[in-house]
Amino acid sequence: MDNTDNNNNKILKDNCSDDTVVLSSLYLAPIEYYSKAFNAKRIIIEANDNFQKQTFRNRCNILGANGVMQLNIPIEKSLSKKCMMKDIKISDHGNWQHLHWNAIISAYNSSPFFEYYEDDFCRFYENKFTFLHDFNEELRTLIFDMLSIDVRIEYSDLYITELQNGWIDNRETIHPKRNSGFITRPYWQVFKEKFNFTPNLSIIDLLFNMGNESR
């Protein structure tokens, strides 16, 4: 049997099949994040890790006319040097929702599937959210539904310090300053001719460009 076509079309699927994957809560996470989720039978979202700056917890990368754009969600300063992710509050500073949504429109308005998903994402930039974790998780739930990722989701009660057999810890491997070795299978991008293919961007780059073929 020739499986070439099937293999070429599985953009999110990689070569492993994990049982339980431990992930952080990220803002419009990279494709790698959803690839890990796609392969999992169970996902544990770490809700009790300390918030770390300059991570995908409150930032994402999209591709616009001038290249890769970084979108950052401003957060309120904590009185303590260490604050758990689930307690981090979003700041209203700088009208960030308006800026993020305008940047997304500018980058993807001409993509094949933007209009199809536009209304689903728009509400996240019109309604107020207090906690970053809640905002991220509502977005993740929406995207899981769009990608038909049907997997058991749990949230940690305490910070996970010891992994059980068969657990894969991806909490810190998906990071803007670390190379995990993940390879993104090339797909069509709006600005591909200008910048060549740009790998492992936010999942919305894949969704807006490939729609139902994203899986």
C-alpha positions as CSV (number, residue, x, y, z in Angstrom):
1,M,0.0,0.0,0.0
2,D,1.3,3.5,-0.9
3,N,1.0,5.8,2.0
4,T,2.9,8.7,0.4
5,D,-0.2,11.0,0.2
6,N,-1.2,10.3,3.8
7,N,2.3,11.0,5.1
8,N,2.6,14.3,3.1
9,N,-0.7,15.6,4.4
10,K,-0.1,15.0,8.1
11,I,1.4,18.4,9.0
12,L,0.8,18.1,12.7
13,K,1.7,14.5,13.0
14,D,5.3,13.6,13.9
15,N,7.0,10.3,14.3
16,C,6.2,9.5,17.9
17,S,3.1,8.5,19.8
18,D,3.1,9.7,23.4
19,D,0.8,8.6,26.2
20,T,0.8,11.6,28.6
21,V,2.3,14.9,27.6
22,V,2.9,17.7,30.1
23,L,2.6,21.2,28.6
24,S,2.7,24.8,29.8
25,S,-0.2,27.2,29.0
26,L,1.0,29.3,26.0
27,Y,-0.5,32.1,24.0
28,L,-1.4,31.0,20.4
29,A,1.4,28.4,20.8
30,P,3.7,27.3,17.9
31,I,2.8,24.5,15.6
32,E,5.2,22.2,17.6
33,Y,2.9,22.5,20.7
34,Y,-0.1,21.3,18.8
35,S,1.9,18.5,17.2
36,K,2.8,17.3,20.7
37,A,-0.9,17.5,21.6
38,F,-2.0,15.7,18.4
39,N,0.1,12.7,19.4
40,A,-0.9,12.5,23.0
41,K,-3.5,10.3,24.6
42,R,-3.6,12.5,27.7
43,I,-2.4,16.1,28.3
44,I,-1.6,17.7,31.6
45,I,-1.5,21.5,31.5
46,E,0.9,22.8,34.2
47,A,-1.0,25.5,36.0
48,N,1.4,25.9,39.0
49,D,4.7,26.8,37.3
50,N,6.2,30.2,38.0
51,F,5.6,32.7,35.3
52,Q,8.7,33.2,33.1
53,K,9.3,36.3,31.0
54,Q,10.3,36.1,27.3
55,T,8.5,32.8,26.8
56,F,5.5,31.8,24.7
57,R,3.3,32.0,27.9
58,N,2.4,35.6,26.8
59,R,3.9,35.9,23.3
60,C,3.5,34.4,19.9
61,N,5.1,34.8,16.5
62,I,3.2,35.5,13.3
63,L,4.3,36.3,9.7
64,G,3.5,39.7,8.2
65,A,4.5,41.7,5.2
66,N,7.7,42.8,7.0
67,G,8.7,39.4,8.3
68,V,8.1,37.7,11.7
69,M,6.1,39.8,14.1
70,Q,6.1,39.1,17.9
71,L,2.9,39.8,19.7
72,N,3.3,40.3,23.5
73,I,0.5,40.3,26.1
74,P,1.3,42.8,28.8
75,I,1.0,41.5,32.4
76,E,0.5,43.2,35.7
77,K,3.6,43.3,37.9
78,S,3.5,41.0,40.9
79,L,4.5,42.1,44.4
80,S,6.5,38.9,44.6
81,K,9.4,38.0,42.4
82,K,7.8,34.6,41.8
83,C,4.2,34.3,40.8
84,M,2.4,31.2,39.6
85,M,1.2,31.2,36.0
86,K,-2.4,30.7,37.0
87,D,-2.3,33.9,39.1
88,I,-0.8,36.2,36.4
89,K,-3.2,39.0,35.5
90,I,-3.4,40.7,32.1
91,S,-2.6,44.4,32.0
92,D,-4.8,46.8,30.0
93,H,-1.6,48.8,29.2
94,G,-1.2,49.9,25.6
95,N,-4.6,48.7,24.2
96,W,-2.8,45.4,23.4
97,Q,-6.0,43.6,22.2
98,H,-6.6,46.2,19.5
99,L,-3.0,46.1,18.4
100,H,-2.8,42.3,18.3
101,W,-6.0,41.9,16.4
102,N,-5.0,44.6,13.8
103,A,-1.6,42.9,13.4
104,I,-3.4,39.5,12.8
105,I,-5.7,41.1,10.3
106,S,-2.8,42.8,8.5
107,A,-0.8,39.5,8.3
108,Y,-3.6,37.1,7.4
109,N,-6.5,39.0,5.8
110,S,-5.5,37.7,2.4
111,S,-4.9,34.1,3.5
112,P,-7.4,31.5,2.2
113,F,-9.1,30.7,5.5
114,F,-9.0,33.9,7.5
115,E,-12.6,34.8,6.9
116,Y,-13.6,31.3,7.9
117,Y,-12.1,31.6,11.3
118,E,-12.2,35.4,11.8
119,D,-15.3,35.5,14.0
120,D,-14.1,32.8,16.3
121,F,-10.8,34.6,17.1
122,C,-12.2,38.1,17.1
123,R,-14.1,37.8,20.4
124,F,-10.8,37.2,22.2
125,Y,-9.7,40.7,21.3
126,E,-13.0,42.4,22.1
127,N,-13.8,40.8,25.5
128,K,-11.9,41.5,28.7
129,F,-10.0,38.7,30.3
130,T,-8.5,39.0,33.8
131,F,-6.1,36.1,34.0
132,L,-3.5,35.1,31.3
133,H,-4.0,31.4,32.0
134,D,-7.7,31.6,31.4
135,F,-7.2,33.5,28.2
136,N,-4.6,31.1,26.9
137,E,-6.7,28.0,27.8
138,E,-9.9,29.3,26.1
139,L,-7.9,29.9,23.0
140,R,-6.3,26.5,23.2
141,T,-9.7,24.8,23.6
142,L,-11.0,26.6,20.5
143,I,-8.0,25.6,18.5
144,F,-8.2,22.0,19.7
145,D,-11.8,22.0,18.4
146,M,-10.8,23.5,15.0
147,L,-8.1,20.8,14.6
148,S,-10.4,18.0,16.0
149,I,-7.8,17.2,18.7
150,D,-9.9,15.0,21.0
151,V,-7.7,14.2,24.0
152,R,-8.2,14.0,27.7
153,I,-7.1,17.3,29.4
154,E,-6.1,17.7,33.0
155,Y,-4.6,20.5,35.0
156,S,-2.0,20.1,37.7
157,D,-3.0,20.6,41.3
158,L,0.5,21.2,42.3
159,Y,3.7,21.9,40.4
160,I,4.8,18.6,38.8
161,T,8.3,17.7,40.1
162,E,8.4,14.0,39.3
163,L,7.2,12.5,36.1
164,Q,5.6,9.1,36.0
165,N,6.7,6.4,33.5
166,G,5.6,7.2,30.0
167,W,5.1,11.0,30.7
168,I,6.8,13.4,28.3
169,D,7.7,16.8,29.7
170,N,7.4,19.5,27.1
171,R,6.9,22.4,29.5
172,E,10.3,24.1,28.8
173,T,11.3,22.6,25.4
174,I,8.9,24.8,23.4
175,H,10.7,28.1,24.0
176,P,11.5,31.0,21.7
177,K,15.2,30.8,22.5
178,R,15.7,27.1,22.4
179,N,15.9,24.7,19.5
180,S,14.1,21.5,20.3
181,G,14.9,19.9,16.9
182,F,11.3,20.0,15.8
183,I,10.9,20.2,12.0
184,T,7.9,21.9,10.5
185,R,6.7,20.3,7.3
186,P,6.5,23.1,4.7
187,Y,3.1,24.4,3.8
188,W,1.8,27.4,1.8
189,Q,2.2,30.8,3.5
190,V,1.0,34.2,2.3
191,F,4.5,35.7,2.3
192,K,6.4,32.5,1.3
193,E,7.7,34.0,-1.9
194,K,9.1,37.0,-0.1
195,F,10.6,35.3,2.9
196,N,10.8,31.6,1.9
197,F,9.1,29.2,4.3
198,T,9.1,30.3,7.9
199,P,8.8,27.3,10.3
200,N,7.1,26.8,13.6
201,L,5.1,30.0,13.8
202,S,2.0,30.4,15.9
203,I,-0.7,27.8,15.1
204,I,-2.9,30.5,13.6
205,D,-0.4,30.8,10.7
206,L,-1.1,27.2,9.8
207,L,-4.9,27.5,10.3
208,F,-5.3,30.7,8.3
209,N,-3.2,29.3,5.5
210,M,-4.3,25.7,5.4
211,G,-7.7,25.5,7.1
212,N,-9.0,21.9,7.3
213,E,-5.7,20.6,5.9
214,S,-3.8,21.7,9.0
215,R,-4.1,18.2,10.5
